Structures are given as C-alpha cells and as structure tokens.
Amino acid sequence: MGDWDLILERSKTHLFSVSGMAFQDAWNLDLDLLQDCCINVAGEGGKLVPFCAYNITNTHGVALYR
C-alpha cells in the first residue's frame, strides 16, 4: 500500500477535529453567540460552562470559570 492508501485506511479509525470560535471577554461578550455555543466544558460540580465563556475574566483579570 502507498502512503495515501495508509492515510485513507487509518482515517476509518482515527479522527482529528479542529474548532475555532471568536474570543470573548467581559468587554465584548456577545450573548447571542454565547447562547448558541454548542461546545461545553464540565466545571466544578459537573456544571456545564459554554466554551465561548470559559476564559472570561472579571474586571480584575480573575478567571470566572477556570
């Protein structure tokens, strides 16, 4: 098998995914985008936090969800 054949065969069992989204902080928070965010991170106590809000900090720079 050639290299391309090996790649195609391996693609049946191995996945690679890349996601991108707009960075948001306290100064440019987009509530519509936040409500439609479909990627979640499990926070403390199992609470789901939208990934779009995961890195948000307060006005003193302290992370709210990390």
N, C-alpha and C positions, 0 to 999 in steps of 0.2 A: 504494500500500500504506500502511496505517496503521502507527502506531508498534508496536502489538502484533504485526502481521504481520512487521515487520522484526526484532523480537526473536525470534520463532519461526524465521524463516529463518536468522538468524545463529546460533541455538543448534545448528544442524546441523553447523557447522564450528568453533565456539568453545566451549571448556569452562571452567568456573570451579569449583574444588573447595575446600571448607573442611573442615579436620580439627581435632579437638580431643581432648586427652588430659590425664590428670591429671599435674600437675607432680610430679616425684620428685627427691629429693636424698638424700644419704647418710643422713639421719636418718629418712626414711620410704620407703625403697626397697621396692617390692612385687615380689618375684621372680616370682610367678605372672603379674602384669601384664607384666613385662619379657619373660618367655618367650613371651608371646602377642603381643607388639608386632609389627605387620606393616609398619611404615614403617621403612626403614633409610637411613642416611647413609653414603656411602663415605668412610672415613677415610684416614689415611696408608697408603700401600702397597696401597690397594684393599680394606682390611679393612672389612667392614660392621659398623656400630655401630647398635644399635636406637635409634630416635629418642627413645624413652622414657628412655634412659640418656645421651643426647648431651650434656646440660647438667649432668651430675653432677660435683660438685667433691669434693676430698678435705677433710679436717678443717681445712686451712689456707686453703680457698677457691680452690685452684688447679684449673682445669678438667682433667678426666682425658681427655676425648676430643676437645675442640675445639682 
